[in-house]
Amino acid sequence: MRKWLSIIFFVAFTLWIGLIFYFSTRFPDESARQANFAYNILKKLDRTFDFSDTELFIKLRKFFTILWFGKYRATTIEFVRKSAHFGLYFFLGIISFEFGFLYTRKLLSALLIGISLPSLVASFDEYSQQFFQRGSSINDVMIDISGAIFGTLIGLLLLCSVKFILRIRSKNQLDKNQPL
């Protein structure tokens, strides 16, 4: 079972990297259209659910704006683009961590794999953008790495939750099998 799960996570890891490189190999005009498309969808969702006026959203937006842009006043489209960076590497961090744990069965190794593999991919991703008339940015790599770190931490939380649930189920199963 563990072997099959590690294969599934490796395939997911590979496909997710393919998706990342697909987006990074878009020329600037197509990339801008994709960002505007995502922005328009988010605006429609916001009109429906009205989430951008919530206290949590405002605090998160402020936190990530300071983290990603410093004192620079970023436009909403720029924020959406950087959020896409963060989100892609967030999921890559989760996938990498889970694969690393299933493959090595060591928590420290899984944490290192969950952060280092996405960091390596982020560096290659930014480098490859130069060949598609797009600039590369160390700031984008840092956003990617921050996404991978958050993803790895969520992966760790998921792993701990699954282990906790399995432990409770196992204990309950043992209690049911004990004679009175």
VMD Tcl script that builds the backbone (N, CA, C; Angstrom):
set m [mol new atoms 540]
animate dup $m
set s [atomselect $m all]
$s set {name element resname resid chain x y z} {
  {N N MET 1 A 0.819 -1.194 0.000}
  {CA C MET 1 A 0.000 0.000 0.000}
  {C C MET 1 A 0.866 1.264 0.000}
  {N N ARG 2 A 1.900 1.276 0.880}
  {CA C ARG 2 A 2.786 2.435 0.952}
  {C C ARG 2 A 3.491 2.660 -0.376}
  {N N LYS 3 A 3.903 1.567 -1.026}
  {CA C LYS 3 A 4.592 1.679 -2.307}
  {C C LYS 3 A 3.682 2.330 -3.345}
  {N N TRP 4 A 2.411 1.914 -3.380}
  {CA C TRP 4 A 1.480 2.472 -4.355}
  {C C TRP 4 A 1.190 3.938 -4.058}
  {N N LEU 5 A 1.060 4.271 -2.796}
  {CA C LEU 5 A 0.830 5.667 -2.437}
  {C C LEU 5 A 2.023 6.537 -2.818}
  {N N SER 6 A 3.232 6.035 -2.599}
  {CA C SER 6 A 4.410 6.825 -2.972}
  {C C SER 6 A 4.492 6.992 -4.483}
  {N N ILE 7 A 4.084 5.979 -5.241}
  {CA C ILE 7 A 4.054 6.098 -6.708}
  {C C ILE 7 A 3.017 7.132 -7.123}
  {N N ILE 8 A 1.853 7.096 -6.491}
  {CA C ILE 8 A 0.796 8.062 -6.808}
  {C C ILE 8 A 1.271 9.489 -6.518}
  {N N PHE 9 A 1.911 9.688 -5.365}
  {CA C PHE 9 A 2.406 11.026 -5.032}
  {C C PHE 9 A 3.549 11.445 -5.956}
  {N N PHE 10 A 4.379 10.507 -6.391}
  {CA C PHE 10 A 5.443 10.849 -7.334}
  {C C PHE 10 A 4.846 11.280 -8.675}
  {N N VAL 11 A 3.833 10.569 -9.136}
  {CA C VAL 11 A 3.164 10.942 -10.397}
  {C C VAL 11 A 2.503 12.310 -10.237}
  {N N ALA 12 A 1.836 12.533 -9.097}
  {CA C ALA 12 A 1.210 13.833 -8.838}
  {C C ALA 12 A 2.270 14.938 -8.818}
  {N N PHE 13 A 3.407 14.664 -8.197}
  {CA C PHE 13 A 4.525 15.611 -8.152}
  {C C PHE 13 A 4.988 15.953 -9.564}
  {N N THR 14 A 5.167 14.941 -10.387}
  {CA C THR 14 A 5.636 15.148 -11.754}
  {C C THR 14 A 4.625 15.942 -12.571}
  {N N LEU 15 A 3.348 15.586 -12.467}
  {CA C LEU 15 A 2.312 16.301 -13.215}
  {C C LEU 15 A 2.184 17.745 -12.746}
  {N N TRP 16 A 2.319 17.965 -11.442}
  {CA C TRP 16 A 2.216 19.326 -10.913}
  {C C TRP 16 A 3.380 20.190 -11.405}
  {N N ILE 17 A 4.566 19.604 -11.478}
  {CA C ILE 17 A 5.711 20.346 -12.024}
  {C C ILE 17 A 5.448 20.678 -13.498}
  {N N GLY 18 A 4.861 19.730 -14.215}
  {CA C GLY 18 A 4.501 19.995 -15.612}
  {C C GLY 18 A 3.540 21.164 -15.726}
  {N N LEU 19 A 2.562 21.230 -14.830}
  {CA C LEU 19 A 1.615 22.340 -14.825}
  {C C LEU 19 A 2.327 23.666 -14.550}
  {N N ILE 20 A 3.237 23.654 -13.582}
  {CA C ILE 20 A 3.995 24.868 -13.262}
  {C C ILE 20 A 4.784 25.340 -14.475}
  {N N PHE 21 A 5.476 24.427 -15.130}
  {CA C PHE 21 A 6.266 24.825 -16.294}
  {C C PHE 21 A 5.382 25.194 -17.479}
  {N N TYR 22 A 4.197 24.621 -17.554}
  {CA C TYR 22 A 3.259 25.046 -18.602}
  {C C TYR 22 A 2.934 26.527 -18.426}
  {N N PHE 23 A 2.584 26.923 -17.201}
  {CA C PHE 23 A 2.253 28.326 -16.958}
  {C C PHE 23 A 3.458 29.239 -17.154}
  {N N SER 24 A 4.629 28.777 -16.780}
  {CA C SER 24 A 5.805 29.651 -16.875}
  {C C SER 24 A 6.325 29.784 -18.301}
  {N N THR 25 A 5.890 28.910 -19.202}
  {CA C THR 25 A 6.351 29.008 -20.590}
  {C C THR 25 A 5.368 29.783 -21.475}
  {N N ARG 26 A 4.387 30.422 -20.874}
  {CA C ARG 26 A 3.470 31.274 -21.625}
  {C C ARG 26 A 4.161 32.602 -21.870}
  {N N PHE 27 A 4.006 33.134 -23.069}
  {CA C PHE 27 A 4.575 34.440 -23.374}
  {C C PHE 27 A 3.809 35.513 -22.606}
  {N N PRO 28 A 4.390 36.705 -22.436}
  {CA C PRO 28 A 3.797 37.724 -21.562}
  {C C PRO 28 A 2.332 38.060 -21.859}
  {N N ASP 29 A 1.951 38.157 -23.137}
  {CA C ASP 29 A 0.568 38.527 -23.439}
  {C C ASP 29 A -0.415 37.430 -23.006}
  {N N GLU 30 A -0.054 36.178 -23.226}
  {CA C GLU 30 A -0.923 35.077 -22.801}
  {C C GLU 30 A -0.966 34.971 -21.284}
  {N N SER 31 A 0.160 35.185 -20.632}
  {CA C SER 31 A 0.207 35.161 -19.175}
  {C C SER 31 A -0.680 36.262 -18.591}
  {N N ALA 32 A -0.660 37.440 -19.211}
  {CA C ALA 32 A -1.511 38.542 -18.753}
  {C C ALA 32 A -2.987 38.195 -18.945}
  {N N ARG 33 A -3.324 37.557 -20.054}
  {CA C ARG 33 A -4.721 37.148 -20.276}
  {C C ARG 33 A -5.164 36.133 -19.215}
  {N N GLN 34 A -4.279 35.188 -18.892}
  {CA C GLN 34 A -4.609 34.201 -17.863}
  {C C GLN 34 A -4.820 34.875 -16.509}
  {N N ALA 35 A -3.963 35.830 -16.174}
  {CA C ALA 35 A -4.094 36.546 -14.898}
  {C C ALA 35 A -5.391 37.351 -14.868}
  {N N ASN 36 A -5.731 38.000 -15.973}
  {CA C ASN 36 A -6.976 38.768 -16.027}
  {C C ASN 36 A -8.193 37.848 -15.935}
  {N N PHE 37 A -8.110 36.678 -16.554}
  {CA C PHE 37 A -9.189 35.702 -16.474}
  {C C PHE 37 A -9.409 35.267 -15.020}
  {N N ALA 38 A -8.305 34.950 -14.336}
  {CA C ALA 38 A -8.394 34.553 -12.923}
  {C C ALA 38 A -8.933 35.699 -12.074}
  {N N TYR 39 A -8.484 36.910 -12.363}
  {CA C TYR 39 A -8.947 38.089 -11.628}
  {C C TYR 39 A -10.455 38.266 -11.795}
  {N N ASN 40 A -10.946 38.116 -13.021}
  {CA C ASN 40 A -12.379 38.273 -13.279}
  {C C ASN 40 A -13.207 37.197 -12.563}
  {N N ILE 41 A -12.703 35.981 -12.529}
  {CA C ILE 41 A -13.397 34.910 -11.789}
  {C C ILE 41 A -13.448 35.251 -10.301}
  {N N LEU 42 A -12.324 35.722 -9.764}
  {CA C LEU 42 A -12.286 36.080 -8.343}
  {C C LEU 42 A -13.235 37.242 -8.031}
  {N N LYS 43 A -13.334 38.206 -8.961}
  {CA C LYS 43 A -14.279 39.309 -8.764}
  {C C LYS 43 A -15.715 38.799 -8.725}
  {N N LYS 44 A -16.057 37.863 -9.619}
  {CA C LYS 44 A -17.411 37.295 -9.627}
  {C C LYS 44 A -17.683 36.528 -8.333}
  {N N LEU 45 A -16.699 35.748 -7.890}
  {CA C LEU 45 A -16.851 35.022 -6.629}
  {C C LEU 45 A -17.033 35.990 -5.456}
  {N N ASP 46 A -16.285 37.090 -5.484}
  {CA C ASP 46 A -16.386 38.068 -4.411}
  {C C ASP 46 A -17.751 38.744 -4.413}
  {N N ARG 47 A -18.288 39.035 -5.602}
  {CA C ARG 47 A -19.628 39.621 -5.665}
  {C C ARG 47 A -20.670 38.648 -5.106}
  {N N THR 48 A -20.446 37.361 -5.308}
  {CA C THR 48 A -21.394 36.357 -4.818}
  {C C THR 48 A -21.247 36.121 -3.321}
  {N N PHE 49 A -20.008 35.912 -2.861}
  {CA C PHE 49 A -19.780 35.532 -1.459}
  {C C PHE 49 A -19.326 36.680 -0.568}
  {N N ASP 50 A -18.942 37.805 -1.170}
  {CA C ASP 50 A -18.522 38.999 -0.432}
  {C C ASP 50 A -17.458 38.687 0.618}
  {N N PHE 51 A -16.375 38.028 0.180}
  {CA C PHE 51 A -15.327 37.653 1.122}
  {C C PHE 51 A -14.244 38.706 1.280}
  {N N SER 52 A -14.133 39.654 0.346}
  {CA C SER 52 A -13.016 40.603 0.416}
  {C C SER 52 A -13.199 41.669 1.489}
  {N N ASP 53 A -14.383 41.771 2.058}
  {CA C ASP 53 A -14.599 42.741 3.137}
  {C C ASP 53 A -14.511 42.106 4.518}
  {N N THR 54 A -14.213 40.815 4.571}
  {CA C THR 54 A -14.114 40.159 5.874}
  {C C THR 54 A -12.801 40.532 6.555}
  {N N GLU 55 A -12.815 40.495 7.851}
  {CA C GLU 55 A -11.625 40.854 8.626}
  {C C GLU 55 A -10.456 39.906 8.316}
  {N N LEU 56 A -10.753 38.604 8.195}
  {CA C LEU 56 A -9.706 37.625 7.898}
  {C C LEU 56 A -9.050 37.913 6.550}
  {N N PHE 57 A -9.849 38.177 5.530}
  {CA C PHE 57 A -9.299 38.455 4.201}
  {C C PHE 57 A -8.412 39.694 4.227}
  {N N ILE 58 A -8.878 40.729 4.884}
  {CA C ILE 58 A -8.116 41.981 4.947}
  {C C ILE 58 A -6.781 41.757 5.647}
  {N N LYS 59 A -6.792 40.994 6.741}
  {CA C LYS 59 A -5.538 40.717 7.461}
  {C C LYS 59 A -4.588 39.864 6.615}
  {N N LEU 60 A -5.132 38.835 5.954}
  {CA C LEU 60 A -4.293 37.988 5.095}
  {C C LEU 60 A -3.709 38.788 3.938}
  {N N ARG 61 A -4.525 39.607 3.307}
  {CA C ARG 61 A -4.049 40.413 2.174}
  {C C ARG 61 A -2.934 41.347 2.635}
  {N N LYS 62 A -3.124 41.982 3.773}
  {CA C LYS 62 A -2.101 42.895 4.295}
  {C C LYS 62 A -0.809 42.138 4.613}
  {N N PHE 63 A -0.939 40.971 5.276}
  {CA C PHE 63 A 0.231 40.161 5.626}
  {C C PHE 63 A 1.023 39.766 4.378}
  {N N PHE 64 A 0.323 39.217 3.372}
  {CA C PHE 64 A 1.021 38.756 2.176}
  {C C PHE 64 A 1.529 39.922 1.325}
  {N N THR 65 A 0.839 41.037 1.326}
  {CA C THR 65 A 1.326 42.205 0.582}
  {C C THR 65 A 2.649 42.688 1.169}
  {N N ILE 66 A 2.722 42.768 2.483}
  {CA C ILE 66 A 3.970 43.185 3.128}
  {C C ILE 66 A 5.062 42.146 2.886}
  {N N LEU 67 A 4.712 40.864 3.017}
  {CA C LEU 67 A 5.685 39.786 2.825}
  {C C LEU 67 A 6.225 39.769 1.396}
  {N N TRP 68 A 5.352 39.915 0.416}
  {CA C TRP 68 A 5.751 39.772 -0.984}
  {C C TRP 68 A 6.242 41.057 -1.635}
  {N N PHE 69 A 5.682 42.198 -1.233}
  {CA C PHE 69 A 5.997 43.448 -1.929}
  {C C PHE 69 A 6.705 44.485 -1.074}
  {N N GLY 70 A 6.776 44.260 0.223}
  {CA C GLY 70 A 7.395 45.248 1.096}
  {C C GLY 70 A 6.585 46.529 1.116}
  {N N LYS 71 A 7.245 47.647 0.880}
  {CA C LYS 71 A 6.568 48.945 0.906}
  {C C LYS 71 A 5.957 49.301 -0.450}
  {N N TYR 72 A 6.263 48.509 -1.469}
  {CA C TYR 72 A 5.722 48.754 -2.809}
  {C C TYR 72 A 4.216 48.534 -2.815}
  {N N ARG 73 A 3.474 49.455 -3.402}
  {CA C ARG 73 A 2.006 49.345 -3.464}
  {C C ARG 73 A 1.640 48.560 -4.722}
  {N N ALA 74 A 1.283 47.304 -4.542}
  {CA C ALA 74 A 0.992 46.409 -5.655}
  {C C ALA 74 A -0.464 46.540 -6.095}
  {N N THR 75 A -0.686 46.364 -7.396}
  {CA C THR 75 A -2.048 46.357 -7.918}
  {C C THR 75 A -2.698 45.018 -7.584}
  {N N THR 76 A -3.999 44.964 -7.747}
  {CA C THR 76 A -4.722 43.719 -7.468}
  {C C THR 76 A -4.289 42.617 -8.412}
  {N N ILE 77 A -4.049 42.958 -9.679}
  {CA C ILE 77 A -3.594 41.948 -10.653}
  {C C ILE 77 A -2.230 41.392 -10.234}
  {N N GLU 78 A -1.334 42.258 -9.797}
  {CA C GLU 78 A -0.030 41.778 -9.331}
  {C C GLU 78 A -0.201 40.851 -8.129}
  {N N PHE 79 A -1.118 41.207 -7.236}
  {CA C PHE 79 A -1.374 40.363 -6.076}
  {C C PHE 79 A -1.929 39.006 -6.505}
  {N N VAL 80 A -2.817 38.998 -7.493}
  {CA C VAL 80 A -3.376 37.740 -8.000}
  {C C VAL 80 A -2.275 36.882 -8.616}
  {N N ARG 81 A -1.384 37.505 -9.381}
  {CA C ARG 81 A -0.291 36.758 -10.011}
  {C C ARG 81 A 0.632 36.142 -8.964}
  {N N LYS 82 A 0.963 36.906 -7.947}
  {CA C LYS 82 A 1.849 36.379 -6.898}
  {C C LYS 82 A 1.129 35.316 -6.072}
  {N N SER 83 A -0.182 35.473 -5.897}
  {CA C SER 83 A -0.961 34.448 -5.200}
  {C C SER 83 A -0.952 33.142 -5.977}
  {N N ALA 84 A -0.947 33.248 -7.306}
  {CA C ALA 84 A -0.860 32.037 -8.134}
  {C C ALA 84 A 0.481 31.349 -7.916}
  {N N HIS 85 A 1.561 32.133 -7.853}
  {CA C HIS 85 A 2.875 31.560 -7.525}
  {C C HIS 85 A 2.799 30.815 -6.203}
  {N N PHE 86 A 2.297 31.508 -5.194}
  {CA C PHE 86 A 2.203 30.938 -3.861}
  {C C PHE 86 A 1.369 29.657 -3.880}
  {N N GLY 87 A 0.206 29.707 -4.518}
  {CA C GLY 87 A -0.703 28.562 -4.541}
  {C C GLY 87 A -0.134 27.346 -5.239}
  {N N LEU 88 A 0.510 27.562 -6.382}
  {CA C LEU 88 A 1.106 26.433 -7.107}
  {C C LEU 88 A 2.158 25.730 -6.255}
  {N N TYR 89 A 2.994 26.509 -5.600}
  {CA C TYR 89 A 4.063 25.915 -4.793}
  {C C TYR 89 A 3.561 25.436 -3.426}
  {N N PHE 90 A 2.441 25.995 -2.965}
  {CA C PHE 90 A 1.796 25.492 -1.765}
  {C C PHE 90 A 1.407 24.025 -1.974}
  {N N PHE 91 A 0.735 23.749 -3.087}
  {CA C PHE 91 A 0.331 22.370 -3.365}
  {C C PHE 91 A 1.535 21.488 -3.689}
  {N N LEU 92 A 2.547 22.046 -4.340}
  {CA C LEU 92 A 3.758 21.270 -4.599}
  {C C LEU 92 A 4.449 20.905 -3.286}
  {N N GLY 93 A 4.415 21.815 -2.307}
  {CA C GLY 93 A 4.989 21.519 -0.991}
  {C C GLY 93 A 4.255 20.376 -0.299}
  {N N ILE 94 A 2.924 20.384 -0.378}
  {CA C ILE 94 A 2.141 19.298 0.218}
  {C C ILE 94 A 2.481 17.977 -0.453}
  {N N ILE 95 A 2.453 17.971 -1.772}
  {CA C ILE 95 A 2.719 16.742 -2.536}
  {C C ILE 95 A 4.131 16.231 -2.256}
  {N N SER 96 A 5.105 17.140 -2.254}
  {CA C SER 96 A 6.499 16.751 -2.021}
  {C C SER 96 A 6.690 16.187 -0.623}
  {N N PHE 97 A 6.082 16.838 0.368}
  {CA C PHE 97 A 6.205 16.354 1.737}
  {C C PHE 97 A 5.616 14.956 1.878}
  {N N GLU 98 A 4.405 14.773 1.363}
  {CA C GLU 98 A 3.745 13.466 1.493}
  {C C GLU 98 A 4.535 12.385 0.753}
  {N N PHE 99 A 5.025 12.721 -0.439}
  {CA C PHE 99 A 5.863 11.764 -1.163}
  {C C PHE 99 A 7.119 11.443 -0.353}
  {N N GLY 100 A 7.755 12.484 0.171}
  {CA C GLY 100 A 8.979 12.280 0.949}
  {C C GLY 100 A 8.757 11.407 2.164}
  {N N PHE 101 A 7.628 11.597 2.841}
  {CA C PHE 101 A 7.362 10.767 4.012}
  {C C PHE 101 A 7.055 9.326 3.612}
  {N N LEU 102 A 6.250 9.155 2.579}
  {CA C LEU 102 A 5.918 7.796 2.144}
  {C C LEU 102 A 7.152 7.054 1.645}
  {N N TYR 103 A 8.053 7.781 1.003}
  {CA C TYR 103 A 9.240 7.152 0.436}
  {C C TYR 103 A 10.284 6.829 1.509}
  {N N THR 104 A 10.518 7.771 2.428}
  {CA C THR 104 A 11.599 7.584 3.406}
  {C C THR 104 A 11.113 7.115 4.773}
  {N N ARG 105 A 9.861 7.399 5.101}
  {CA C ARG 105 A 9.276 7.114 6.423}
  {C C ARG 105 A 9.988 7.882 7.540}
  {N N LYS 106 A 10.661 8.954 7.187}
  {CA C LYS 106 A 11.372 9.787 8.163}
  {C C LYS 106 A 10.836 11.207 8.062}
  {N N LEU 107 A 10.429 11.752 9.190}
  {CA C LEU 107 A 9.810 13.063 9.224}
  {C C LEU 107 A 10.770 14.170 8.784}
  {N N LEU 108 A 11.989 14.146 9.278}
  {CA C LEU 108 A 12.953 15.178 8.909}
  {C C LEU 108 A 13.250 15.137 7.409}
  {N N SER 109 A 13.423 13.950 6.869}
  {CA C SER 109 A 13.659 13.822 5.424}
  {C C SER 109 A 12.470 14.354 4.635}
  {N N ALA 110 A 11.270 14.045 5.096}
  {CA C ALA 110 A 10.071 14.520 4.405}
  {C C ALA 110 A 9.985 16.042 4.446}
  {N N LEU 111 A 10.327 16.640 5.582}
  {CA C LEU 111 A 10.325 18.099 5.681}
  {C C LEU 111 A 11.343 18.714 4.717}
  {N N LEU 112 A 12.534 18.125 4.664}
  {CA C LEU 112 A 13.567 18.636 3.750}
  {C C LEU 112 A 13.150 18.478 2.288}
  {N N ILE 113 A 12.565 17.339 1.951}
  {CA C ILE 113 A 12.103 17.111 0.582}
  {C C ILE 113 A 10.961 18.067 0.253}
  {N N GLY 114 A 10.061 18.281 1.205}
  {CA C GLY 114 A 8.915 19.156 0.994}
  {C C GLY 114 A 9.297 20.598 0.726}
  {N N ILE 115 A 10.444 21.007 1.215}
  {CA C ILE 115 A 10.885 22.395 0.998}
  {C C ILE 115 A 11.933 22.474 -0.116}
  {N N SER 116 A 12.889 21.546 -0.135}
  {CA C SER 116 A 14.002 21.668 -1.080}
  {C C SER 116 A 13.615 21.368 -2.527}
  {N N LEU 117 A 12.807 20.337 -2.765}
  {CA C LEU 117 A 12.422 20.044 -4.150}
  {C C LEU 117 A 11.636 21.196 -4.781}
  {N N PRO 118 A 10.604 21.731 -4.108}
  {CA C PRO 118 A 9.920 22.885 -4.695}
  {C C PRO 118 A 10.836 24.099 -4.873}
  {N N SER 119 A 11.798 24.278 -3.965}
  {CA C SER 119 A 12.738 25.396 -4.099}
  {C C SER 119 A 13.597 25.233 -5.353}
  {N N LEU 120 A 14.024 24.022 -5.604}
  {CA C LEU 120 A 14.801 23.737 -6.807}
  {C C LEU 120 A 13.959 23.975 -8.060}
  {N N VAL 121 A 12.729 23.500 -8.040}
  {CA C VAL 121 A 11.823 23.703 -9.176}
  {C C VAL 121 A 11.582 25.198 -9.387}
  {N N ALA 122 A 11.394 25.951 -8.305}
  {CA C ALA 122 A 11.161 27.396 -8.409}
  {C C ALA 122 A 12.334 28.098 -9.077}
  {N N SER 123 A 13.551 27.690 -8.718}
  {CA C SER 123 A 14.739 28.301 -9.323}
  {C C SER 123 A 14.810 28.009 -10.819}
  {N N PHE 124 A 14.585 26.757 -11.195}
  {CA C PHE 124 A 14.578 26.403 -12.619}
  {C C PHE 124 A 13.436 27.094 -13.354}
  {N N ASP 125 A 12.297 27.196 -12.702}
  {CA C ASP 125 A 11.130 27.837 -13.295}
  {C C ASP 125 A 11.436 29.296 -13.627}
  {N N GLU 126 A 11.984 30.021 -12.687}
  {CA C GLU 126 A 12.313 31.431 -12.935}
  {C C GLU 126 A 13.398 31.567 -14.003}
  {N N TYR 127 A 14.366 30.672 -13.979}
  {CA C TYR 127 A 15.414 30.708 -14.999}
  {C C TYR 127 A 14.830 30.476 -16.395}
  {N N SER 128 A 13.930 29.512 -16.514}
  {CA C SER 128 A 13.376 29.171 -17.828}
  {C C SER 128 A 12.501 30.284 -18.389}
  {N N GLN 129 A 11.956 31.136 -17.545}
  {CA C GLN 129 A 11.102 32.217 -18.030}
  {C C GLN 129 A 11.857 33.203 -18.913}
  {N N GLN 130 A 13.154 33.280 -18.744}
  {CA C GLN 130 A 13.966 34.176 -19.570}
  {C C GLN 130 A 13.869 33.814 -21.048}
  {N N PHE 131 A 13.620 32.545 -21.339}
  {CA C PHE 131 A 13.571 32.084 -22.719}
  {C C PHE 131 A 12.206 32.325 -23.365}
  {N N PHE 132 A 11.274 32.888 -22.597}
  {CA C PHE 132 A 9.930 33.151 -23.106}
  {C C PHE 132 A 9.573 34.628 -22.963}
  {N N GLN 133 A 10.591 35.467 -23.067}
  {CA C GLN 133 A 10.441 36.920 -23.024}
  {C C GLN 133 A 9.788 37.407 -21.739}
  {N N ARG 134 A 10.030 36.686 -20.670}
  {CA C ARG 134 A 9.537 37.091 -19.357}
  {C C ARG 134 A 10.728 37.261 -18.444}
  {N N GLY 135 A 10.619 38.179 -17.543}
  {CA C GLY 135 A 11.710 38.394 -16.614}
  {C C GLY 135 A 11.711 37.355 -15.509}
  {N N SER 136 A 12.877 37.123 -14.973}
  {CA C SER 136 A 12.957 36.240 -13.811}
  {C C SER 136 A 13.194 37.123 -12.588}
  {N N SER 137 A 12.700 36.662 -11.462}
  {CA C SER 137 A 12.761 37.485 -10.265}
  {C C SER 137 A 13.075 36.623 -9.047}
  {N N ILE 138 A 14.045 37.065 -8.272}
  {CA C ILE 138 A 14.362 36.367 -7.029}
  {C C ILE 138 A 13.186 36.502 -6.051}
  {N N ASN 139 A 12.443 37.603 -6.164}
  {CA C ASN 139 A 11.265 37.793 -5.330}
  {C C ASN 139 A 10.225 36.702 -5.613}
  {N N ASP 140 A 10.050 36.336 -6.887}
  {CA C ASP 140 A 9.119 35.261 -7.224}
  {C C ASP 140 A 9.580 33.927 -6.639}
  {N N VAL 141 A 10.883 33.689 -6.662}
  {CA C VAL 141 A 11.413 32.462 -6.068}
  {C C VAL 141 A 11.119 32.443 -4.568}
  {N N MET 142 A 11.265 33.583 -3.911}
  {CA C MET 142 A 10.988 33.650 -2.472}
  {C C MET 142 A 9.495 33.418 -2.189}
  {N N ILE 143 A 8.621 33.936 -3.055}
  {CA C ILE 143 A 7.186 33.686 -2.898}
  {C C ILE 143 A 6.899 32.205 -3.097}
  {N N ASP 144 A 7.538 31.603 -4.106}
  {CA C ASP 144 A 7.374 30.172 -4.356}
  {C C ASP 144 A 7.821 29.349 -3.148}
  {N N ILE 145 A 8.965 29.712 -2.595}
  {CA C ILE 145 A 9.485 28.983 -1.433}
  {C C ILE 145 A 8.568 29.165 -0.230}
  {N N SER 146 A 8.029 30.371 -0.052}
  {CA C SER 146 A 7.104 30.573 1.070}
  {C C SER 146 A 5.856 29.713 0.882}
  {N N GLY 147 A 5.390 29.572 -0.355}
  {CA C GLY 147 A 4.265 28.677 -0.622}
  {C C GLY 147 A 4.615 27.236 -0.293}
  {N N ALA 148 A 5.824 26.810 -0.667}
  {CA C ALA 148 A 6.261 25.440 -0.382}
  {C C ALA 148 A 6.380 25.199 1.126}
  {N N ILE 149 A 6.860 26.185 1.856}
  {CA C ILE 149 A 6.990 26.040 3.312}
  {C C ILE 149 A 5.608 25.896 3.951}
  {N N PHE 150 A 4.684 26.771 3.567}
  {CA C PHE 150 A 3.321 26.662 4.104}
  {C C PHE 150 A 2.694 25.333 3.705}
  {N N GLY 151 A 2.899 24.906 2.463}
  {CA C GLY 151 A 2.363 23.625 2.000}
  {C C GLY 151 A 2.947 22.456 2.769}
  {N N THR 152 A 4.241 22.511 3.025}
  {CA C THR 152 A 4.898 21.452 3.785}
  {C C THR 152 A 4.330 21.379 5.204}
  {N N LEU 153 A 4.099 22.533 5.800}
  {CA C LEU 153 A 3.519 22.549 7.150}
  {C C LEU 153 A 2.094 21.994 7.146}
  {N N ILE 154 A 1.326 22.313 6.119}
  {CA C ILE 154 A -0.027 21.755 6.009}
  {C C ILE 154 A 0.067 20.245 5.763}
  {N N GLY 155 A 1.038 19.813 4.952}
  {CA C GLY 155 A 1.255 18.382 4.735}
  {C C GLY 155 A 1.582 17.668 6.034}
  {N N LEU 156 A 2.397 18.303 6.866}
  {CA C LEU 156 A 2.729 17.742 8.176}
  {C C LEU 156 A 1.467 17.648 9.047}
  {N N LEU 157 A 0.662 18.688 9.020}
  {CA C LEU 157 A -0.589 18.682 9.777}
  {C C LEU 157 A -1.529 17.575 9.284}
  {N N LEU 158 A -1.611 17.400 7.971}
  {CA C LEU 158 A -2.436 16.322 7.410}
  {C C LEU 158 A -1.929 14.952 7.851}
  {N N LEU 159 A -0.614 14.771 7.785}
  {CA C LEU 159 A -0.018 13.500 8.193}
  {C C LEU 159 A -0.314 13.205 9.665}
  {N N CYS 160 A -0.125 14.203 10.512}
  {CA C CYS 160 A -0.395 14.022 11.946}
  {C C CYS 160 A -1.867 13.715 12.185}
  {N N SER 161 A -2.748 14.372 11.444}
  {CA C SER 161 A -4.186 14.129 11.589}
  {C C SER 161 A -4.541 12.701 11.188}
  {N N VAL 162 A -4.001 12.247 10.074}
  {CA C VAL 162 A -4.279 10.882 9.613}
  {C C VAL 162 A -3.740 9.872 10.620}
  {N N LYS 163 A -2.524 10.084 11.111}
  {CA C LYS 163 A -1.943 9.169 12.097}
  {C C LYS 163 A -2.782 9.153 13.376}
  {N N PHE 164 A -3.265 10.304 13.801}
  {CA C PHE 164 A -4.087 10.393 15.002}
  {C C PHE 164 A -5.404 9.640 14.806}
  {N N ILE 165 A -6.043 9.841 13.678}
  {CA C ILE 165 A -7.311 9.158 13.393}
  {C C ILE 165 A -7.100 7.649 13.319}
  {N N LEU 166 A -6.034 7.221 12.660}
  {CA C LEU 166 A -5.757 5.786 12.569}
  {C C LEU 166 A -5.462 5.187 13.938}
  {N N ARG 167 A -4.780 5.924 14.784}
  {CA C ARG 167 A -4.473 5.443 16.132}
  {C C ARG 167 A -5.758 5.286 16.945}
  {N N ILE 168 A -6.653 6.251 16.829}
  {CA C ILE 168 A -7.933 6.163 17.553}
  {C C ILE 168 A -8.754 4.991 17.037}
  {N N ARG 169 A -8.810 4.825 15.722}
  {CA C ARG 169 A -9.569 3.708 15.144}
  {C C ARG 169 A -8.989 2.371 15.585}
  {N N SER 170 A -7.669 2.284 15.618}
  {CA C SER 170 A -7.012 1.049 16.038}
  {C C SER 170 A -7.320 0.762 17.502}
  {N N LYS 171 A -7.269 1.788 18.322}
  {CA C LYS 171 A -7.573 1.618 19.752}
  {C C LYS 171 A -9.025 1.192 19.942}
  {N N ASN 172 A -9.930 1.812 19.212}
  {CA C ASN 172 A -11.349 1.438 19.305}
  {C C ASN 172 A -11.568 0.003 18.835}
  {N N GLN 173 A -10.851 -0.415 17.825}
  {CA C GLN 173 A -10.965 -1.785 17.313}
  {C C GLN 173 A -10.466 -2.784 18.359}
  {N N LEU 174 A -9.372 -2.434 19.028}
  {CA C LEU 174 A -8.855 -3.301 20.086}
  {C C LEU 174 A -9.830 -3.404 21.243}
  {N N ASP 175 A -10.447 -2.265 21.600}
  {CA C ASP 175 A -11.419 -2.260 22.705}
  {C C ASP 175 A -12.639 -3.123 22.385}
  {N N LYS 176 A -13.050 -3.140 21.139}
  {CA C LYS 176 A -14.201 -3.939 20.729}
  {C C LYS 176 A -13.883 -5.432 20.792}
  {N N ASN 177 A -12.655 -5.799 20.517}
  {CA C ASN 177 A -12.242 -7.212 20.477}
  {C C ASN 177 A -11.913 -7.779 21.849}
  {N N GLN 178 A -11.796 -6.938 22.854}
  {CA C GLN 178 A -11.465 -7.427 24.211}
  {C C GLN 178 A -12.681 -8.087 24.848}
  {N N PRO 179 A -12.493 -9.262 25.448}
  {CA C PRO 179 A -13.619 -9.916 26.130}
  {C C PRO 179 A -13.972 -9.158 27.415}
  {N N LEU 180 A -15.241 -9.167 27.737}
  {CA C LEU 180 A -15.692 -8.480 28.956}
  {C C LEU 180 A -15.476 -9.296 30.165}
}
mol reanalyze $m
mol bondsrecalc $m
mol representation Tube
mol addrep $m
